[in-house]
Amino acid sequence: LNRADNFSFGLIAIIVLFCLGLLLAIYSPEIKSWRIKQADRIINLAGQSSGQERANLLAQAVIVNDGDPLATEYLAQYYRSEGDYQKVISTYQASPSSSNSLYLGNLALVANDYSLARSLFGKSYKQGQSAESLAGLALVDFASNQTGDGCNKSDQAKKLNLSSSSADRVGVICQILSAKSSLNPRRQAYLLAESYLYAKALDKLESIPNKSSGDWMILSQLYKSVGKKEASEQAIDSGLKQDPTNKYLISAKAGTFQKTENNQELQTLQARLKDLEFSNFQ
């Protein structure tokens, strides 16, 4: 090609690109509107579905509208109801309107993923040095048996914000793990459980004599959180022996059966729950 041909070819290319850009500018609102409508349609279908089909439809809606915030939230709620906090986190992280690192760090604690929690709280701290992000890092240290480092971070968190409830909490946990707390062992165990320090809460609660039915309920949840399914079910049974009318334990026991099961014991538990609800209503 000679110089004139090159010039003509370049000019045509520029004109084509300009026209394409003009078309995109004109039709972008229409395209966006179409994507929103399609996502809404799929979300409505998901609302009429359940189980994995619901999750699949919501995931489609997220993709169709490039991280649709409503579909993202519904999908995260679905995974939360299933107890799959890793998928809750990945759902949020995949969205352009993702929740902040501090929130995701707390979800990582619930999921027992302390490495991810440390990364997320560290990111939050770099974005803005807050007492809450330091408190989160302190919890990760406590879970990793780095009590001294955790206590140092809890002191720093308190200095950053004297009115931070998160800083107050990790300060109390520092005292518990340093054997300096004046709280009774049961309260210590419950505080550790509420702060996602499941293994440490288990150790503390297991050592308490004369456990209440409520203690057994918490123990069953803690065992489940650390993957000890059989121990969790045994804790439920122990609690029901102590208090056969505890509706939370009855519900937990009923939940140990597969949804497809239709045995006499499950029917008896369901009937007992109905009787208790009727008695409470009267």
Salt bridges, closest charged atoms under 4 A:
ASP141 OD1 - ARG118 NH1 3.06
ASP141 OD2 - LYS153 NZ 2.77
ASP168 OD1 - LYS158 NZ 2.20
GLU194 OE1 - ARG169 NH1 3.55
GLU194 OE2 - ARG187 NH1 3.67
ASP215 OD2 - ARG186 NH2 2.70
ASP237 OD1 - LYS253 NZ 2.97
